Amino acid sequence: MPLVTETNLLERLQEGKLIETIDQMSPVYLDGMKRILTVSADTELISAPAYYLAAQDAPSTNAFVSAMGIIQDELGHAHIAYRILEDLGVSKEQLVYERKPEEFKYPYAFDVPLDTWTELVVANALYDRAGFVLLGDVFKHGSFGPWKRALTKVDKEENFHLRHGETWMRKINEQPGGRARLQRAVDWMLPLTLEWFGLPDAKKRHSEQIDYGFKGSTNDQLRQIWMSTAIPFLSELKLDAPVHWDAATSKYQIDFPFPSRFIADEKRWLFDEGQISWDDVLVRWKARGPKNKEFVEGLQRGHRELFGGN
């Protein structure tokens, strides 16, 4: 169990020292680290079935192999986070194999099926870019030593994943009808990626992520960092993105009602209805999306067949 007070922990952080073991954590730090590591692990894990679904539409054997390489990386990233959680007293067996699908904590975007190779590579360029931004921030600013060091490998591989997406999007953009296919994917996936970074700072519930050095940037700051590379890339391909750079504020501004209602089964946003509340978004997130149950049960099936259970 943790052996230090909040005051002692904050003093250690102010001295620029990393947290290395559970006995150097306060209760608040431990709970917060478990929370952020679980989200990271679940996100990496669920990306495997999500990407595999679309990888079956690969245009060549080489393309399929490259997608499988990314899936292997993602499973490795998940293992890193679950293994660190085990050192914090959490059972990775329970986390992976005994939770109900709706209890997993990962961005809603992965609950919406990627049905084509085009959607897969757009996911690499947009979703993996979000992962690169988020984990890159933890890698640079994180206060928990074991995770910070482990992210040296993860950071490089996430960068490869987003570059894979960019390379393939450039290829598809040159094909007859390719830009239209890309645009259809970007239209529904870009708003989901902007949601990926969570509640706006004014509504953020877990301030310890900044206070305790779990990461160095706020949700809104991370959203801006993502847009600073994603939007210029989409512009390079002449793809429409409902975001613009505002010189007056020196920030990217979102040009659609954010957040908005989303019809997951149709991959369609109801921008015409105007902005909804973040409470409405939280309801959608908690209800999970179309593929949540299928993906999680697929990951758990082999363990259930081998060891029994419901």
C-alpha positions as CSV (number, residue, x, y, z in Angstrom):
1,M,0.0,0.0,0.0
2,P,1.1,3.6,-0.5
3,L,3.3,4.9,2.4
4,V,3.5,8.6,1.7
5,T,1.3,11.6,2.2
6,E,0.0,13.9,-0.5
7,T,2.4,16.6,0.9
8,N,5.4,14.3,0.7
9,L,4.6,13.2,-2.8
10,L,4.1,16.8,-4.1
11,E,7.4,17.8,-2.5
12,R,9.2,14.9,-4.3
13,L,7.6,16.0,-7.6
14,Q,8.6,19.7,-7.0
15,E,12.2,18.5,-6.6
16,G,12.0,17.0,-10.1
17,K,12.2,13.4,-9.0
18,L,10.3,10.6,-10.7
19,I,7.9,8.2,-8.9
20,E,9.4,4.7,-9.3
21,T,7.4,2.3,-7.0
22,I,4.0,2.0,-5.4
23,D,5.5,2.8,-2.0
24,Q,6.4,6.3,-3.2
25,M,2.8,7.0,-4.3
26,S,0.1,8.7,-2.3
27,P,-3.5,7.3,-2.5
28,V,-4.6,10.0,-5.0
29,Y,-1.5,9.5,-7.2
30,L,-2.0,5.7,-7.2
31,D,-5.7,5.9,-8.1
32,G,-5.1,8.5,-10.8
33,M,-2.2,6.4,-12.3
34,K,-4.4,3.3,-12.4
35,R,-7.1,5.3,-14.2
36,I,-4.9,6.7,-16.9
37,L,-3.0,3.5,-17.4
38,T,-6.2,1.5,-17.8
39,V,-7.5,3.9,-20.4
40,S,-4.2,3.6,-22.3
41,A,-4.1,-0.2,-22.1
42,D,-7.7,-0.7,-23.1
43,T,-7.3,1.7,-26.1
44,E,-4.3,-0.2,-27.4
45,L,-6.0,-3.6,-26.8
46,I,-9.2,-2.8,-28.6
47,S,-7.5,-1.2,-31.6
48,A,-6.4,-4.8,-32.5
49,P,-9.8,-6.2,-33.5
50,A,-10.8,-2.7,-34.8
51,Y,-7.9,-2.6,-37.2
52,Y,-8.1,-6.3,-38.1
53,L,-11.7,-5.9,-39.3
54,A,-10.5,-3.4,-41.9
55,A,-7.2,-5.1,-42.7
56,Q,-9.1,-7.8,-44.4
57,D,-9.9,-5.3,-47.1
58,A,-6.2,-4.7,-47.7
59,P,-5.4,-4.2,-51.5
60,S,-2.4,-6.6,-51.4
61,T,-0.6,-9.1,-49.3
62,N,2.1,-6.6,-48.5
63,A,-0.5,-4.1,-47.3
64,F,-2.1,-6.8,-45.1
65,V,1.2,-7.7,-43.6
66,S,1.9,-4.0,-42.8
67,A,-1.5,-3.7,-41.0
68,M,-0.8,-6.9,-39.0
69,G,2.5,-5.4,-38.0
70,I,0.7,-2.4,-36.6
71,I,-1.8,-4.6,-34.8
72,Q,1.1,-6.5,-33.2
73,D,2.6,-3.2,-32.0
74,E,-0.7,-2.2,-30.5
75,L,-1.0,-5.5,-28.6
76,G,2.6,-5.0,-27.3
77,H,1.7,-1.5,-26.1
78,A,-1.4,-2.9,-24.3
79,H,0.8,-5.5,-22.6
80,I,3.2,-2.8,-21.4
81,A,0.4,-0.8,-19.7
82,Y,-1.3,-3.9,-18.2
83,R,2.0,-5.2,-16.9
84,I,2.7,-1.9,-15.2
85,L,-0.8,-2.0,-13.7
86,E,0.1,-5.4,-12.3
87,D,3.0,-3.8,-10.4
88,L,0.4,-1.4,-8.9
89,G,-1.6,-4.2,-7.5
90,V,-4.1,-4.7,-10.3
91,S,-4.8,-8.1,-11.9
92,K,-4.2,-7.9,-15.6
93,E,-6.1,-11.2,-16.0
94,Q,-9.2,-9.6,-14.4
95,L,-8.8,-6.4,-16.5
96,V,-8.6,-8.2,-19.8
97,Y,-10.7,-11.3,-19.4
98,E,-13.2,-10.7,-16.6
99,R,-14.7,-7.3,-17.2
100,K,-17.9,-6.8,-19.2
101,P,-17.5,-5.1,-22.6
102,E,-19.1,-1.8,-21.4
103,E,-16.6,-1.6,-18.5
104,F,-13.6,-1.2,-20.8
105,K,-12.4,2.4,-21.0
106,Y,-11.2,3.5,-24.4
107,P,-12.2,6.2,-26.9
108,Y,-15.7,5.8,-28.4
109,A,-14.2,6.0,-31.9
110,F,-13.0,2.4,-31.8
111,D,-16.6,1.2,-31.2
112,V,-17.5,2.4,-34.7
113,P,-16.4,-0.2,-37.3
114,L,-13.6,0.4,-39.8
115,D,-15.0,-1.4,-42.8
116,T,-12.5,-0.6,-45.6
117,W,-8.8,-0.2,-46.2
118,T,-9.4,3.5,-46.7
119,E,-11.0,3.8,-43.3
120,L,-8.1,1.9,-41.7
121,V,-5.4,4.2,-43.1
122,V,-7.4,7.3,-42.2
123,A,-7.6,5.8,-38.7
124,N,-3.8,5.4,-38.7
125,A,-3.4,9.0,-39.8
126,L,-6.0,10.4,-37.3
127,Y,-6.5,8.0,-34.4
128,D,-2.8,6.9,-34.2
129,R,-1.9,10.6,-34.4
130,A,-4.1,11.2,-31.3
131,G,-2.3,8.3,-29.6
132,F,1.1,9.7,-30.6
133,V,0.1,13.2,-29.2
134,L,-1.3,11.8,-25.9
135,L,1.5,9.3,-25.2
136,G,4.2,11.6,-26.5
137,D,3.1,14.1,-23.9
138,V,3.3,11.5,-21.1
139,F,6.7,10.4,-22.5
140,K,8.0,14.0,-22.3
141,H,6.4,15.2,-19.1
142,G,5.3,12.1,-17.1
143,S,6.3,11.7,-13.5
144,F,6.0,7.9,-13.3
145,G,9.4,6.5,-14.2
146,P,8.5,2.9,-15.3
147,W,5.8,4.1,-17.8
148,K,7.9,7.1,-19.0
149,R,10.8,4.7,-19.9
150,A,8.5,2.1,-21.5
151,L,7.0,4.8,-23.8
152,T,10.4,5.3,-25.5
153,K,9.5,2.3,-27.6
154,V,5.8,3.1,-27.9
155,D,6.4,6.7,-29.0
156,K,8.5,5.5,-32.0
157,E,6.0,2.9,-33.1
158,E,3.0,5.2,-32.8
159,N,4.9,7.6,-35.1
160,F,5.3,4.8,-37.6
161,H,1.6,4.0,-37.5
162,L,0.6,7.6,-38.3
163,R,3.2,7.8,-41.1
164,H,1.8,4.5,-42.5
165,G,-1.6,6.2,-42.6
166,E,-0.2,9.3,-44.3
167,T,1.6,7.3,-46.9
168,W,-1.4,5.3,-47.9
169,M,-3.7,8.3,-47.9
170,R,-1.4,10.0,-50.4
171,K,-1.5,6.9,-52.5
172,I,-5.3,6.6,-52.4
173,N,-5.6,10.4,-53.1
174,E,-4.1,9.8,-56.5
175,Q,-6.4,7.0,-57.4
176,P,-9.6,7.5,-59.4
177,G,-12.3,8.2,-56.9
178,G,-9.7,8.0,-54.1
179,R,-10.2,11.5,-52.8
180,A,-13.9,11.1,-52.5
181,R,-13.4,7.8,-50.5
182,L,-10.9,9.6,-48.2
183,Q,-13.3,12.5,-47.7
184,R,-16.1,10.3,-46.7
185,A,-13.9,8.7,-44.0
186,V,-12.6,12.0,-42.8
187,D,-16.1,13.4,-42.6
188,W,-17.1,11.0,-39.8
189,M,-13.7,10.2,-38.3
190,L,-12.3,13.7,-37.7
191,P,-15.0,14.8,-35.2
192,L,-14.6,11.5,-33.4
193,T,-10.9,12.1,-33.1
194,L,-11.5,15.6,-31.7
195,E,-13.7,14.0,-29.0
196,W,-10.8,11.5,-28.3
197,F,-9.1,14.1,-26.1
198,G,-11.9,14.2,-23.6
199,L,-13.9,16.9,-22.0
200,P,-13.0,20.5,-22.4
201,D,-10.7,21.9,-19.7
202,A,-13.6,23.8,-18.1
203,K,-15.4,20.5,-17.5
204,K,-12.4,18.2,-16.7
205,R,-13.0,16.1,-13.6
206,H,-9.5,14.7,-12.9
207,S,-7.1,17.6,-12.3
208,E,-4.5,15.3,-10.8
209,Q,-3.4,14.3,-14.3
210,I,-1.7,17.8,-14.5
211,D,-1.2,18.4,-10.7
212,Y,0.7,15.1,-10.3
213,G,2.5,15.2,-13.6
214,F,0.8,12.3,-15.3
215,K,0.9,14.5,-18.4
216,G,2.1,18.0,-19.2
217,S,-0.8,19.4,-21.3
218,T,-4.5,19.8,-20.8
219,N,-7.2,18.2,-23.0
220,D,-7.8,21.4,-24.9
221,Q,-4.0,21.9,-25.4
222,L,-3.6,18.4,-26.7
223,R,-6.5,18.9,-29.1
224,Q,-4.7,21.9,-30.4
225,I,-1.4,20.0,-30.8
226,W,-3.3,17.3,-32.8
227,M,-4.9,19.8,-35.1
228,S,-1.6,21.5,-35.7
229,T,-0.3,18.6,-37.7
230,A,-3.6,16.8,-38.8
231,I,-5.2,19.8,-40.4
232,P,-2.2,20.9,-42.5
233,F,-1.8,17.3,-43.7
234,L,-5.5,17.1,-44.8
235,S,-5.1,20.4,-46.5
236,E,-2.1,19.1,-48.4
237,L,-4.4,16.4,-49.8
238,K,-7.1,19.0,-50.6
239,L,-9.4,17.3,-48.2
240,D,-12.1,19.4,-46.5
241,A,-11.8,19.7,-42.7
242,P,-14.2,21.8,-40.7
243,V,-11.4,23.4,-38.8
244,H,-9.5,26.7,-39.5
245,W,-6.6,28.6,-38.1
246,D,-7.6,31.8,-36.4
247,A,-4.7,34.3,-36.4
248,A,-6.4,36.5,-33.8
249,T,-6.4,33.8,-31.1
250,S,-3.4,31.8,-32.5
251,K,-5.5,28.7,-32.2
252,Y,-7.4,26.3,-34.5
253,Q,-11.1,26.8,-34.3
254,I,-13.7,24.1,-34.9
255,D,-16.2,25.1,-37.5
256,F,-19.0,22.6,-36.7
257,P,-21.1,22.4,-33.6
258,F,-18.8,20.7,-31.1
259,P,-19.9,18.4,-29.6
260,S,-22.7,17.1,-31.9
261,R,-25.1,14.2,-32.1
262,F,-23.7,11.2,-33.9
263,I,-25.6,8.3,-35.5
264,A,-23.0,5.5,-35.2
265,D,-24.8,2.9,-37.3
266,E,-24.9,5.4,-40.2
267,K,-21.5,7.0,-39.5
268,R,-23.3,10.4,-39.7
269,W,-23.1,13.6,-37.7
270,L,-26.2,15.7,-37.2
271,F,-24.6,19.1,-37.4
272,D,-27.8,20.7,-38.5
273,E,-29.3,20.0,-35.0
274,G,-26.7,22.3,-33.4
275,Q,-24.4,21.8,-30.4
276,I,-25.3,19.3,-27.7
277,S,-24.1,19.2,-24.2
278,W,-21.1,17.2,-23.0
279,D,-23.5,15.4,-20.7
280,D,-25.2,14.0,-23.8
281,V,-21.8,12.9,-25.1
282,L,-21.0,11.2,-21.9
283,V,-24.3,9.2,-22.2
284,R,-23.2,8.0,-25.7
285,W,-19.7,7.1,-24.5
286,K,-21.0,5.2,-21.5
287,A,-23.5,3.3,-23.6
288,R,-20.6,2.3,-25.9
289,G,-21.0,1.8,-29.7
290,P,-21.9,-0.8,-32.2
291,K,-18.7,-3.0,-32.0
292,N,-18.0,-2.8,-28.3
293,K,-19.5,-6.2,-27.3
294,E,-18.2,-8.0,-30.4
295,F,-14.7,-6.7,-30.1
296,V,-14.3,-7.4,-26.4
297,E,-15.9,-10.8,-26.5
298,G,-13.7,-11.7,-29.4
299,L,-10.6,-10.9,-27.3
300,Q,-11.9,-12.8,-24.4
301,R,-13.2,-15.9,-26.2
302,G,-10.1,-18.0,-26.3
303,H,-9.4,-17.5,-22.6
304,R,-13.0,-18.4,-21.8
305,E,-12.8,-21.6,-23.9
306,L,-9.5,-22.6,-22.4
307,F,-10.3,-21.9,-18.7
308,G,-14.1,-21.9,-18.7
309,G,-16.3,-19.2,-17.4
310,N,-19.3,-17.3,-18.7
